[in-house]
Amino acid sequence: MTAFTATVTVRLKRGVLDPEAETTQRQLERLGFDLDDLRSADRFEIDLDADGADEAAERAEEMAERLLANPTIHDYDVEVAERE
Amino acid sequence: MTAFTATVTVRLKRGVLDPEAETTQRQLERLGFDLDDLRSADRFEIDLDADGADEAAERAEEMAERLLANPTIHDYDVEVAERE
């Protein structure tokens, strides 16, 4: 077994309104920053042991499907790296 | 001016309690997943125009300092990529 960290990034699908991100963008503009767009996402860093990177990614994807993401409104991606 | 996307990842500092992440971890364990640890972070993807990647990163860092992160409890990092 090898120690991995799987990073799951959960984003709202395009077209889904994100009032919190809009508020953040407006606040930054009010502070004088110039930006075209701001999107927010949730990121989960999961430490797990697996026989290989493929297995670690597969399990992290299953966690995203079952709990971390809502398939109706979210897209997600998974990255896996060996942990030291 | 070039179009960039700056990604700001905001994490709780080590030692700061994260009850939401603990609950998520417990829920995953209840669903039968085996994991060692789970940390959550906020991710902001900011589209902005700048003369170069260094300037874009500098401005995103300033946004983190002024609004996106709370220096008492958060660490953050910034990644910049050219936007197509």
Backbone of each chain as nested JSON, in Angstrom:
{
  "chains": [
    {"id": "A", "residues": [
      {"number": 1, "name": "MET", "atoms": {"N": [0.853, -1.2, 0.0], "CA": [0.0, 0.0, 0.0], "C": [0.885, 1.245, 0.0]}},
      {"number": 2, "name": "THR", "atoms": {"N": [0.472, 2.222, -0.749], "CA": [1.206, 3.482, -0.824], "C": [0.298, 4.594, -0.317]}},
      {"number": 3, "name": "ALA", "atoms": {"N": [0.9, 5.623, 0.26], "CA": [0.126, 6.751, 0.79], "C": [-0.062, 7.797, -0.311]}},
      {"number": 4, "name": "PHE", "atoms": {"N": [-1.296, 8.148, -0.565], "CA": [-1.605, 9.154, -1.585], "C": [-2.41, 10.297, -0.979]}},
      {"number": 5, "name": "THR", "atoms": {"N": [-2.342, 11.449, -1.641], "CA": [-3.309, 12.512, -1.379], "C": [-4.102, 12.738, -2.658]}},
      {"number": 6, "name": "ALA", "atoms": {"N": [-5.418, 12.58, -2.561], "CA": [-6.298, 12.861, -3.699], "C": [-6.925, 14.23, -3.481]}},
      {"number": 7, "name": "THR", "atoms": {"N": [-6.825, 15.076, -4.491], "CA": [-7.433, 16.41, -4.4], "C": [-8.667, 16.445, -5.294]}},
      {"number": 8, "name": "VAL", "atoms": {"N": [-9.811, 16.665, -4.665], "CA": [-11.076, 16.722, -5.4], "C": [-11.515, 18.19, -5.446]}},
      {"number": 9, "name": "THR", "atoms": {"N": [-11.658, 18.73, -6.646], "CA": [-12.128, 20.113, -6.807], "C": [-13.558, 20.078, -7.325]}},
      {"number": 10, "name": "VAL", "atoms": {"N": [-14.456, 20.702, -6.584], "CA": [-15.88, 20.688, -6.909], "C": [-16.299, 22.105, -7.304]}},
      {"number": 11, "name": "ARG", "atoms": {"N": [-16.773, 22.228, -8.542], "CA": [-17.177, 23.546, -9.076], "C": [-18.643, 23.53, -9.438]}},
      {"number": 12, "name": "LEU", "atoms": {"N": [-19.264, 24.687, -9.399], "CA": [-20.611, 24.806, -9.962], "C": [-20.527, 24.683, -11.476]}},
      {"number": 13, "name": "LYS", "atoms": {"N": [-21.495, 23.986, -12.063], "CA": [-21.567, 23.911, -13.524], "C": [-21.796, 25.301, -14.104]}},
      {"number": 14, "name": "ARG", "atoms": {"N": [-21.332, 25.512, -15.326], "CA": [-21.585, 26.792, -16.006], "C": [-23.084, 27.017, -16.08]}},
      {"number": 15, "name": "GLY", "atoms": {"N": [-23.496, 28.222, -15.773], "CA": [-24.922, 28.531, -15.852], "C": [-25.604, 28.494, -14.496]}},
      {"number": 16, "name": "VAL", "atoms": {"N": [-24.957, 27.816, -13.517], "CA": [-25.539, 27.803, -12.171], "C": [-25.117, 29.089, -11.463]}},
      {"number": 17, "name": "LEU", "atoms": {"N": [-26.074, 29.809, -10.933], "CA": [-25.774, 31.088, -10.279], "C": [-24.941, 30.874, -9.02]}},
      {"number": 18, "name": "ASP", "atoms": {"N": [-24.01, 31.783, -8.777], "CA": [-23.165, 31.691, -7.585], "C": [-23.134, 33.066, -6.918]}},
      {"number": 19, "name": "PRO", "atoms": {"N": [-24.165, 33.374, -6.122], "CA": [-24.26, 34.722, -5.523], "C": [-23.07, 35.043, -4.616]}},
      {"number": 20, "name": "GLU", "atoms": {"N": [-22.506, 34.035, -3.976], "CA": [-21.37, 34.293, -3.08], "C": [-20.157, 34.774, -3.893]}},
      {"number": 21, "name": "ALA", "atoms": {"N": [-19.912, 34.116, -5.016], "CA": [-18.797, 34.541, -5.875], "C": [-19.054, 35.938, -6.429]}},
      {"number": 22, "name": "GLU", "atoms": {"N": [-20.298, 36.227, -6.787], "CA": [-20.616, 37.565, -7.305], "C": [-20.364, 38.63, -6.25]}},
      {"number": 23, "name": "THR", "atoms": {"N": [-20.751, 38.325, -5.012], "CA": [-20.52, 39.272, -3.922], "C": [-19.025, 39.488, -3.71]}},
      {"number": 24, "name": "THR", "atoms": {"N": [-18.266, 38.398, -3.731], "CA": [-16.813, 38.51, -3.555], "C": [-16.21, 39.371, -4.659]}},
      {"number": 25, "name": "GLN", "atoms": {"N": [-16.648, 39.111, -5.898], "CA": [-16.131, 39.912, -7.017], "C": [-16.454, 41.396, -6.826]}},
      {"number": 26, "name": "ARG", "atoms": {"N": [-17.684, 41.68, -6.435], "CA": [-18.068, 43.09, -6.255], "C": [-17.257, 43.745, -5.142]}},
      {"number": 27, "name": "GLN", "atoms": {"N": [-17.017, 42.993, -4.07], "CA": [-16.215, 43.532, -2.96], "C": [-14.797, 43.847, -3.43]}},
      {"number": 28, "name": "LEU", "atoms": {"N": [-14.224, 42.954, -4.223], "CA": [-12.868, 43.205, -4.731], "C": [-12.872, 44.457, -5.603]}},
      {"number": 29, "name": "GLU", "atoms": {"N": [-13.904, 44.591, -6.443], "CA": [-13.983, 45.777, -7.296], "C": [-14.119, 47.038, -6.452]}},
      {"number": 30, "name": "ARG", "atoms": {"N": [-14.896, 46.927, -5.388], "CA": [-15.06, 48.083, -4.503], "C": [-13.728, 48.461, -3.85]}},
      {"number": 31, "name": "LEU", "atoms": {"N": [-12.872, 47.461, -3.619], "CA": [-11.546, 47.734, -3.051], "C": [-10.576, 48.285, -4.105]}},
      {"number": 32, "name": "GLY", "atoms": {"N": [-11.04, 48.392, -5.362], "CA": [-10.193, 48.984, -6.389], "C": [-9.538, 47.978, -7.329]}},
      {"number": 33, "name": "PHE", "atoms": {"N": [-9.831, 46.691, -7.153], "CA": [-9.229, 45.687, -8.032], "C": [-9.997, 45.601, -9.343]}},
      {"number": 34, "name": "ASP", "atoms": {"N": [-9.265, 45.315, -10.405], "CA": [-9.851, 45.224, -11.733], "C": [-9.814, 43.743, -12.155]}},
      {"number": 35, "name": "LEU", "atoms": {"N": [-10.992, 43.127, -12.276], "CA": [-11.008, 41.71, -12.676], "C": [-12.17, 41.448, -13.621]}},
      {"number": 36, "name": "ASP", "atoms": {"N": [-12.035, 40.421, -14.452], "CA": [-13.071, 40.117, -15.44], "C": [-14.127, 39.178, -14.877]}},
      {"number": 37, "name": "ASP", "atoms": {"N": [-13.691, 38.237, -14.046], "CA": [-14.64, 37.255, -13.535], "C": [-14.013, 36.578, -12.32]}},
      {"number": 38, "name": "LEU", "atoms": {"N": [-14.867, 36.058, -11.454], "CA": [-14.388, 35.291, -10.312], "C": [-15.312, 34.094, -10.122]}},
      {"number": 39, "name": "ARG", "atoms": {"N": [-14.715, 32.913, -10.026], "CA": [-15.49, 31.697, -9.762], "C": [-14.947, 31.071, -8.475]}},
      {"number": 40, "name": "SER", "atoms": {"N": [-15.835, 30.475, -7.705], "CA": [-15.34, 29.823, -6.496], "C": [-15.572, 28.325, -6.605]}},
      {"number": 41, "name": "ALA", "atoms": {"N": [-14.759, 27.584, -5.89], "CA": [-14.855, 26.127, -5.915], "C": [-14.467, 25.598, -4.542]}},
      {"number": 42, "name": "ASP", "atoms": {"N": [-14.915, 24.388, -4.245], "CA": [-14.507, 23.721, -3.01], "C": [-13.426, 22.72, -3.348]}},
      {"number": 43, "name": "ARG", "atoms": {"N": [-12.463, 22.632, -2.468], "CA": [-11.357, 21.729, -2.696], "C": [-11.216, 20.827, -1.475]}},
      {"number": 44, "name": "PHE", "atoms": {"N": [-11.166, 19.532, -1.713], "CA": [-10.99, 18.563, -0.634], "C": [-9.676, 17.834, -0.856]}},
      {"number": 45, "name": "GLU", "atoms": {"N": [-8.822, 17.828, 0.156], "CA": [-7.563, 17.078, 0.075], "C": [-7.719, 15.851, 0.97]}},
      {"number": 46, "name": "ILE", "atoms": {"N": [-7.694, 14.686, 0.343], "CA": [-8.013, 13.447, 1.052], "C": [-6.776, 12.561, 1.099]}},
      {"number": 47, "name": "ASP", "atoms": {"N": [-6.313, 12.257, 2.296], "CA": [-5.19, 11.329, 2.461], "C": [-5.741, 9.914, 2.53]}},
      {"number": 48, "name": "LEU", "atoms": {"N": [-5.232, 9.049, 1.679], "CA": [-5.688, 7.655, 1.72], "C": [-4.575, 6.727, 1.252]}},
      {"number": 49, "name": "ASP", "atoms": {"N": [-4.674, 5.471, 1.643], "CA": [-3.713, 4.456, 1.232], "C": [-4.345, 3.601, 0.141]}},
      {"number": 50, "name": "ALA", "atoms": {"N": [-3.56, 3.287, -0.882], "CA": [-4.089, 2.473, -1.975], "C": [-2.937, 1.712, -2.617]}},
      {"number": 51, "name": "ASP", "atoms": {"N": [-3.275, 0.72, -3.436], "CA": [-2.237, -0.071, -4.093], "C": [-1.573, 0.704, -5.226]}},
      {"number": 52, "name": "GLY", "atoms": {"N": [-2.278, 1.689, -5.779], "CA": [-1.683, 2.47, -6.853], "C": [-2.48, 3.749, -7.06]}},
      {"number": 53, "name": "ALA", "atoms": {"N": [-1.926, 4.648, -7.887], "CA": [-2.574, 5.939, -8.113], "C": [-3.954, 5.76, -8.748]}},
      {"number": 54, "name": "ASP", "atoms": {"N": [-4.095, 4.773, -9.638], "CA": [-5.391, 4.559, -10.289], "C": [-6.465, 4.207, -9.271]}},
      {"number": 55, "name": "GLU", "atoms": {"N": [-6.108, 3.312, -8.345], "CA": [-7.085, 2.923, -7.328], "C": [-7.435, 4.114, -6.431]}},
      {"number": 56, "name": "ALA", "atoms": {"N": [-6.421, 4.906, -6.072], "CA": [-6.678, 6.087, -5.224], "C": [-7.626, 7.044, -5.941]}},
      {"number": 57, "name": "ALA", "atoms": {"N": [-7.397, 7.266, -7.244], "CA": [-8.247, 8.194, -8.006], "C": [-9.67, 7.663, -8.102]}},
      {"number": 58, "name": "GLU", "atoms": {"N": [-9.768, 6.361, -8.302], "CA": [-11.095, 5.745, -8.426], "C": [-11.889, 5.921, -7.131]}},
      {"number": 59, "name": "ARG", "atoms": {"N": [-11.226, 5.706, -5.997], "CA": [-11.939, 5.846, -4.733], "C": [-12.323, 7.302, -4.477]}},
      {"number": 60, "name": "ALA", "atoms": {"N": [-11.436, 8.23, -4.824], "CA": [-11.759, 9.649, -4.624], "C": [-12.931, 10.049, -5.525]}},
      {"number": 61, "name": "GLU", "atoms": {"N": [-12.966, 9.515, -6.752], "CA": [-14.1, 9.803, -7.639], "C": [-15.403, 9.293, -7.054]}},
      {"number": 62, "name": "GLU", "atoms": {"N": [-15.328, 8.106, -6.46], "CA": [-16.544, 7.559, -5.846], "C": [-16.996, 8.432, -4.665]}},
      {"number": 63, "name": "MET", "atoms": {"N": [-16.028, 8.954, -3.89], "CA": [-16.393, 9.86, -2.783], "C": [-17.078, 11.107, -3.331]}},
      {"number": 64, "name": "ALA", "atoms": {"N": [-16.551, 11.62, -4.46], "CA": [-17.157, 12.811, -5.062], "C": [-18.583, 12.496, -5.497]}},
      {"number": 65, "name": "GLU", "atoms": {"N": [-18.768, 11.372, -6.161], "CA": [-20.102, 10.99, -6.669], "C": [-21.104, 10.806, -5.528]}},
      {"number": 66, "name": "ARG", "atoms": {"N": [-20.621, 10.21, -4.429], "CA": [-21.554, 9.843, -3.373], "C": [-21.79, 10.956, -2.364]}},
      {"number": 67, "name": "LEU", "atoms": {"N": [-20.805, 11.83, -2.163], "CA": [-20.997, 12.819, -1.099], "C": [-20.519, 14.239, -1.429]}},
      {"number": 68, "name": "LEU", "atoms": {"N": [-19.332, 14.359, -2.018], "CA": [-18.709, 15.692, -2.086], "C": [-19.348, 16.592, -3.134]}},
      {"number": 69, "name": "ALA", "atoms": {"N": [-19.838, 15.994, -4.227], "CA": [-20.424, 16.798, -5.306], "C": [-21.889, 16.435, -5.484]}},
      {"number": 70, "name": "ASN", "atoms": {"N": [-22.657, 17.404, -5.923], "CA": [-24.053, 17.165, -6.283], "C": [-24.129, 17.187, -7.819]}},
      {"number": 71, "name": "PRO", "atoms": {"N": [-24.325, 16.026, -8.44], "CA": [-24.203, 15.94, -9.904], "C": [-25.161, 16.858, -10.663]}},
      {"number": 72, "name": "THR", "atoms": {"N": [-26.225, 17.298, -10.004], "CA": [-27.158, 18.194, -10.684], "C": [-26.534, 19.563, -10.938]}},
      {"number": 73, "name": "ILE", "atoms": {"N": [-25.737, 20.031, -10.002], "CA": [-25.222, 21.394, -10.135], "C": [-23.689, 21.473, -10.184]}},
      {"number": 74, "name": "HIS", "atoms": {"N": [-23.003, 20.37, -9.9], "CA": [-21.544, 20.419, -9.789], "C": [-20.819, 19.607, -10.857]}},
      {"number": 75, "name": "ASP", "atoms": {"N": [-19.672, 20.1, -11.256], "CA": [-18.659, 19.29, -11.933], "C": [-17.518, 19.082, -10.948]}},
      {"number": 76, "name": "TYR", "atoms": {"N": [-16.743, 18.027, -11.13], "CA": [-15.595, 17.866, -10.237], "C": [-14.428, 17.278, -11.011]}},
      {"number": 77, "name": "ASP", "atoms": {"N": [-13.217, 17.502, -10.511], "CA": [-12.094, 16.741, -11.033], "C": [-11.224, 16.256, -9.886]}},
      {"number": 78, "name": "VAL", "atoms": {"N": [-10.465, 15.212, -10.177], "CA": [-9.665, 14.529, -9.159], "C": [-8.214, 14.507, -9.611]}},
      {"number": 79, "name": "GLU", "atoms": {"N": [-7.308, 14.91, -8.722], "CA": [-5.874, 14.757, -8.978], "C": [-5.27, 13.936, -7.847]}},
      {"number": 80, "name": "VAL", "atoms": {"N": [-4.333, 13.073, -8.192], "CA": [-3.746, 12.213, -7.167], "C": [-2.233, 12.395, -7.154]}},
      {"number": 81, "name": "ALA", "atoms": {"N": [-1.655, 12.511, -5.973], "CA": [-0.198, 12.603, -5.848], "C": [0.251, 11.71, -4.708]}},
      {"number": 82, "name": "GLU", "atoms": {"N": [1.458, 11.161, -4.832], "CA": [1.984, 10.344, -3.731], "C": [2.31, 11.251, -2.554]}},
      {"number": 83, "name": "ARG", "atoms": {"N": [2.056, 10.732, -1.37], "CA": [2.279, 11.504, -0.167], "C": [3.618, 11.113, 0.425]}},
      {"number": 84, "name": "GLU", "atoms": {"N": [4.369, 12.087, 0.934], "CA": [5.68, 11.756, 1.532], "C": [5.572, 11.436, 3.016]}}
    ]},
    {"id": "B", "residues": [
      {"number": 1, "name": "MET", "atoms": {"N": [-1.559, 43.9, -22.949], "CA": [-2.213, 43.202, -21.833], "C": [-2.54, 41.767, -22.253]}},
      {"number": 2, "name": "THR", "atoms": {"N": [-2.316, 40.849, -21.339], "CA": [-2.612, 39.443, -21.599], "C": [-3.673, 38.989, -20.607]}},
      {"number": 3, "name": "ALA", "atoms": {"N": [-4.481, 38.019, -21.043], "CA": [-5.545, 37.505, -20.181], "C": [-5.005, 36.339, -19.352]}},
      {"number": 4, "name": "PHE", "atoms": {"N": [-5.156, 36.449, -18.05], "CA": [-4.69, 35.397, -17.148], "C": [-5.833, 34.891, -16.271]}},
      {"number": 5, "name": "THR", "atoms": {"N": [-5.681, 33.666, -15.774], "CA": [-6.52, 33.202, -14.68], "C": [-5.61, 32.935, -13.487]}},
      {"number": 6, "name": "ALA", "atoms": {"N": [-5.889, 33.601, -12.388], "CA": [-5.139, 33.376, -11.152], "C": [-5.99, 32.494, -10.245]}},
      {"number": 7, "name": "THR", "atoms": {"N": [-5.405, 31.419, -9.759], "CA": [-6.121, 30.537, -8.852], "C": [-5.574, 30.717, -7.444]}},
      {"number": 8, "name": "VAL", "atoms": {"N": [-6.432, 31.157, -6.544], "CA": [-6.029, 31.385, -5.151], "C": [-6.65, 30.264, -4.309]}},
      {"number": 9, "name": "THR", "atoms": {"N": [-5.808, 29.496, -3.633], "CA": [-6.293, 28.439, -2.751], "C": [-6.094, 28.875, -1.311]}},
      {"number": 10, "name": "VAL", "atoms": {"N": [-7.171, 28.898, -0.556], "CA": [-7.14, 29.382, 0.825], "C": [-7.415, 28.198, 1.752]}},
      {"number": 11, "name": "ARG", "atoms": {"N": [-6.45, 27.909, 2.613], "CA": [-6.551, 26.769, 3.537], "C": [-6.505, 27.256, 4.973]}},
      {"number": 12, "name": "LEU", "atoms": {"N": [-7.105, 26.497, 5.873], "CA": [-6.897, 26.764, 7.299], "C": [-5.463, 26.39, 7.663]}},
      {"number": 13, "name": "LYS", "atoms": {"N": [-4.852, 27.197, 8.518], "CA": [-3.527, 26.849, 9.018], "C": [-3.587, 25.556, 9.814]}},
      {"number": 14, "name": "ARG", "atoms": {"N": [-2.483, 24.844, 9.838], "CA": [-2.417, 23.63, 10.662], "C": [-2.727, 23.988, 12.117]}},
      {"number": 15, "name": "GLY", "atoms": {"N": [-3.538, 23.186, 12.738], "CA": [-3.87, 23.442, 14.134], "C": [-5.202, 24.156, 14.296]}},
      {"number": 16, "name": "VAL", "atoms": {"N": [-5.709, 24.788, 13.232], "CA": [-7.018, 25.429, 13.324], "C": [-8.08, 24.354, 13.085]}},
      {"number": 17, "name": "LEU", "atoms": {"N": [-9.013, 24.276, 14.004], "CA": [-10.041, 23.241, 13.91], "C": [-10.936, 23.468, 12.693]}},
      {"number": 18, "name": "ASP", "atoms": {"N": [-11.346, 22.391, 12.044], "CA": [-12.225, 22.479, 10.882], "C": [-13.366, 21.468, 11.048]}},
      {"number": 19, "name": "PRO", "atoms": {"N": [-14.394, 21.843, 11.812], "CA": [-15.467, 20.893, 12.111], "C": [-16.198, 20.42, 10.855]}},
      {"number": 20, "name": "GLU", "atoms": {"N": [-16.27, 21.266, 9.827], "CA": [-16.954, 20.864, 8.605], "C": [-16.19, 19.727, 7.911]}},
      {"number": 21, "name": "ALA", "atoms": {"N": [-14.871, 19.857, 7.864], "CA": [-14.064, 18.8, 7.25], "C": [-14.162, 17.513, 8.07]}},
      {"number": 22, "name": "GLU", "atoms": {"N": [-14.191, 17.662, 9.402], "CA": [-14.311, 16.462, 10.252], "C": [-15.633, 15.744, 9.994]}},
      {"number": 23, "name": "THR", "atoms": {"N": [-16.701, 16.531, 9.861], "CA": [-18.002, 15.937, 9.598], "C": [-18.003, 15.223, 8.244]}},
      {"number": 24, "name": "THR", "atoms": {"N": [-17.409, 15.868, 7.24], "CA": [-17.345, 15.252, 5.909], "C": [-16.571, 13.937, 5.974]}},
      {"number": 25, "name": "GLN", "atoms": {"N": [-15.453, 13.961, 6.695], "CA": [-14.658, 12.731, 6.819], "C": [-15.469, 11.622, 7.492]}},
      {"number": 26, "name": "ARG", "atoms": {"N": [-16.167, 11.976, 8.565], "CA": [-16.96, 10.961, 9.268], "C": [-18.071, 10.407, 8.382]}},
      {"number": 27, "name": "GLN", "atoms": {"N": [-18.687, 11.283, 7.601], "CA": [-19.749, 10.844, 6.687], "C": [-19.188, 9.861, 5.66]}},
      {"number": 28, "name": "LEU", "atoms": {"N": [-18.006, 10.176, 5.127], "CA": [-17.392, 9.273, 4.141], "C": [-17.106, 7.925, 4.791]}},
      {"number": 29, "name": "GLU", "atoms": {"N": [-16.606, 7.96, 6.035], "CA": [-16.307, 6.705, 6.736], "C": [-17.596, 5.917, 6.966]}},
      {"number": 30, "name": "ARG", "atoms": {"N": [-18.656, 6.632, 7.283], "CA": [-19.937, 5.967, 7.491], "C": [-20.432, 5.299, 6.204]}},
      {"number": 31, "name": "LEU", "atoms": {"N": [-20.069, 5.897, 5.072], "CA": [-20.445, 5.306, 3.78], "C": [-19.525, 4.145, 3.401]}},
      {"number": 32, "name": "GLY", "atoms": {"N": [-18.53, 3.851, 4.238], "CA": [-17.678, 2.696, 3.99], "C": [-16.324, 3.038, 3.395]}},
      {"number": 33, "name": "PHE", "atoms": {"N": [-16.03, 4.329, 3.221], "CA": [-14.727, 4.703, 2.663], "C": [-13.67, 4.688, 3.751]}},
      {"number": 34, "name": "ASP", "atoms": {"N": [-12.458, 4.341, 3.339], "CA": [-11.337, 4.251, 4.258], "C": [-10.379, 5.403, 3.919]}},
      {"number": 35, "name": "LEU", "atoms": {"N": [-10.233, 6.359, 4.837], "CA": [-9.322, 7.477, 4.556], "C": [-8.583, 7.862, 5.832]}},
      {"number": 36, "name": "ASP", "atoms": {"N": [-7.407, 8.485, 5.661], "CA": [-6.594, 8.857, 6.824], "C": [-6.916, 10.258, 7.32]}},
      {"number": 37, "name": "ASP", "atoms": {"N": [-7.217, 11.141, 6.381], "CA": [-7.469, 12.526, 6.77], "C": [-8.175, 13.226, 5.619]}},
      {"number": 38, "name": "LEU", "atoms": {"N": [-8.913, 14.271, 5.961], "CA": [-9.549, 15.094, 4.925], "C": [-9.419, 16.552, 5.345]}},
      {"number": 39, "name": "ARG", "atoms": {"N": [-8.926, 17.379, 4.427], "CA": [-8.835, 18.819, 4.673], "C": [-9.634, 19.529, 3.584]}},
      {"number": 40, "name": "SER", "atoms": {"N": [-10.282, 20.61, 3.965], "CA": [-11.012, 21.34, 2.937], "C": [-10.369, 22.702, 2.736]}},
      {"number": 41, "name": "ALA", "atoms": {"N": [-10.551, 23.251, 1.549], "CA": [-9.981, 24.551, 1.213], "C": [-10.928, 25.26, 0.265]}},
      {"number": 42, "name": "ASP", "atoms": {"N": [-10.813, 26.584, 0.22], "CA": [-11.579, 27.363, -0.75], "C": [-10.67, 27.723, -1.907]}},
      {"number": 43, "name": "ARG", "atoms": {"N": [-11.262, 27.658, -3.072], "CA": [-10.485, 27.946, -4.268], "C": [-11.202, 29.042, -5.052]}},
      {"number": 44, "name": "PHE", "atoms": {"N": [-10.458, 30.086, -5.415], "CA": [-11.019, 31.187, -6.205], "C": [-10.283, 31.243, -7.541]}},
      {"number": 45, "name": "GLU", "atoms": {"N": [-11.038, 31.193, -8.619], "CA": [-10.438, 31.331, -9.949], "C": [-10.786, 32.721, -10.461]}},
      {"number": 46, "name": "ILE", "atoms": {"N": [-9.765, 33.541, -10.641], "CA": [-9.967, 34.956, -10.95], "C": [-9.42, 35.26, -12.339]}},
      {"number": 47, "name": "ASP", "atoms": {"N": [-10.304, 35.7, -13.23], "CA": [-9.868, 36.118, -14.569], "C": [-9.476, 37.58, -14.509]}},
      {"number": 48, "name": "LEU", "atoms": {"N": [-8.277, 37.886, -14.958], "CA": [-7.833, 39.281, -14.968], "C": [-6.845, 39.515, -16.093]}},
      {"number": 49, "name": "ASP", "atoms": {"N": [-6.725, 40.765, -16.512], "CA": [-5.771, 41.146, -17.553], "C": [-4.574, 41.813, -16.893]}},
      {"number": 50, "name": "ALA", "atoms": {"N": [-3.385, 41.461, -17.36], "CA": [-2.178, 42.054, -16.774], "C": [-1.086, 42.07, -17.832]}},
      {"number": 51, "name": "ASP", "atoms": {"N": [-0.018, 42.827, -17.564], "CA": [1.08, 42.905, -18.53], "C": [1.921, 41.63, -18.532]}},
      {"number": 52, "name": "GLY", "atoms": {"N": [1.895, 40.886, -17.428], "CA": [2.67, 39.658, -17.388], "C": [2.205, 38.793, -16.227]}},
      {"number": 53, "name": "ALA", "atoms": {"N": [2.686, 37.558, -16.187], "CA": [2.263, 36.617, -15.152], "C": [2.64, 37.117, -13.757]}},
      {"number": 54, "name": "ASP", "atoms": {"N": [3.807, 37.77, -13.645], "CA": [4.23, 38.274, -12.338], "C": [3.256, 39.311, -11.805]}},
      {"number": 55, "name": "GLU", "atoms": {"N": [2.837, 40.217, -12.687], "CA": [1.901, 41.253, -12.253], "C": [0.563, 40.616, -11.86]}},
      {"number": 56, "name": "ALA", "atoms": {"N": [0.119, 39.635, -12.645], "CA": [-1.157, 38.972, -12.333], "C": [-1.074, 38.295, -10.964]}},
      {"number": 57, "name": "ALA", "atoms": {"N": [0.048, 37.613, -10.699], "CA": [0.214, 36.91, -9.416], "C": [0.237, 37.904, -8.266]}},
      {"number": 58, "name": "GLU", "atoms": {"N": [0.919, 39.026, -8.485], "CA": [1.017, 40.047, -7.442], "C": [-0.364, 40.591, -7.077]}},
      {"number": 59, "name": "ARG", "atoms": {"N": [-1.174, 40.852, -8.103], "CA": [-2.498, 41.394, -7.828], "C": [-3.375, 40.362, -7.131]}},
      {"number": 60, "name": "ALA", "atoms": {"N": [-3.266, 39.088, -7.544], "CA": [-4.062, 38.044, -6.892], "C": [-3.641, 37.883, -5.432]}},
      {"number": 61, "name": "GLU", "atoms": {"N": [-2.332, 38.004, -5.176], "CA": [-1.859, 37.928, -3.791], "C": [-2.435, 39.056, -2.949]}},
      {"number": 62, "name": "GLU", "atoms": {"N": [-2.498, 40.244, -3.558], "CA": [-3.045, 41.382, -2.829], "C": [-4.541, 41.149, -2.534]}},
      {"number": 63, "name": "MET", "atoms": {"N": [-5.255, 40.547, -3.499], "CA": [-6.671, 40.227, -3.257], "C": [-6.81, 39.244, -2.099]}},
      {"number": 64, "name": "ALA", "atoms": {"N": [-5.896, 38.261, -2.054], "CA": [-5.931, 37.291, -0.962], "C": [-5.691, 37.984, 0.37]}},
      {"number": 65, "name": "GLU", "atoms": {"N": [-4.679, 38.842, 0.412], "CA": [-4.337, 39.547, 1.651], "C": [-5.476, 40.428, 2.133]}},
      {"number": 66, "name": "ARG", "atoms": {"N": [-6.147, 41.095, 1.182], "CA": [-7.12, 42.107, 1.576], "C": [-8.501, 41.539, 1.801]}},
      {"number": 67, "name": "LEU", "atoms": {"N": [-8.849, 40.439, 1.117], "CA": [-10.227, 39.966, 1.24], "C": [-10.398, 38.443, 1.335]}},
      {"number": 68, "name": "LEU", "atoms": {"N": [-9.683, 37.697, 0.496], "CA": [-10.032, 36.28, 0.346], "C": [-9.566, 35.434, 1.525]}},
      {"number": 69, "name": "ALA", "atoms": {"N": [-8.453, 35.812, 2.137], "CA": [-7.915, 35.022, 3.244], "C": [-7.88, 35.864, 4.513]}},
      {"number": 70, "name": "ASN", "atoms": {"N": [-8.001, 35.206, 5.631], "CA": [-7.844, 35.845, 6.935], "C": [-6.49, 35.394, 7.485]}},
      {"number": 71, "name": "PRO", "atoms": {"N": [-5.509, 36.31, 7.518], "CA": [-4.146, 35.894, 7.854], "C": [-4.003, 35.248, 9.233]}},
      {"number": 72, "name": "THR", "atoms": {"N": [-4.949, 35.487, 10.121], "CA": [-4.87, 34.874, 11.449], "C": [-5.064, 33.36, 11.374]}},
      {"number": 73, "name": "ILE", "atoms": {"N": [-5.945, 32.919, 10.499], "CA": [-6.268, 31.488, 10.477], "C": [-5.962, 30.806, 9.136]}},
      {"number": 74, "name": "HIS", "atoms": {"N": [-5.658, 31.581, 8.1], "CA": [-5.501, 30.981, 6.764], "C": [-4.08, 31.101, 6.214]}},
      {"number": 75, "name": "ASP", "atoms": {"N": [-3.691, 30.087, 5.445], "CA": [-2.58, 30.186, 4.503], "C": [-3.178, 30.219, 3.104]}},
      {"number": 76, "name": "TYR", "atoms": {"N": [-2.459, 30.763, 2.163], "CA": [-2.98, 30.73, 0.796], "C": [-1.834, 30.551, -0.184]}},
      {"number": 77, "name": "ASP", "atoms": {"N": [-2.141, 30.024, -1.372], "CA": [-1.159, 30.087, -2.447], "C": [-1.841, 30.523, -3.731]}},
      {"number": 78, "name": "VAL", "atoms": {"N": [-1.026, 31.04, -4.638], "CA": [-1.525, 31.617, -5.881], "C": [-0.837, 30.93, -7.058]}},
      {"number": 79, "name": "GLU", "atoms": {"N": [-1.618, 30.497, -8.032], "CA": [-1.069, 29.979, -9.291], "C": [-1.647, 30.799, -10.427]}},
      {"number": 80, "name": "VAL", "atoms": {"N": [-0.815, 31.079, -11.429], "CA": [-1.284, 31.902, -12.542], "C": [-1.08, 31.149, -13.852]}},
      {"number": 81, "name": "ALA", "atoms": {"N": [-2.082, 31.174, -14.712], "CA": [-1.957, 30.561, -16.031], "C": [-2.544, 31.509, -17.064]}},
      {"number": 82, "name": "GLU", "atoms": {"N": [-1.966, 31.468, -18.28], "CA": [-2.542, 32.293, -19.343], "C": [-3.894, 31.736, -19.728]}},
      {"number": 83, "name": "ARG", "atoms": {"N": [-4.808, 32.644, -20.044], "CA": [-6.163, 32.245, -20.393], "C": [-6.267, 32.241, -21.915]}},
      {"number": 84, "name": "GLU", "atoms": {"N": [-6.985, 31.265, -22.468], "CA": [-7.139, 31.203, -23.94], "C": [-8.399, 31.921, -24.407]}}
    ]}
  ]
}
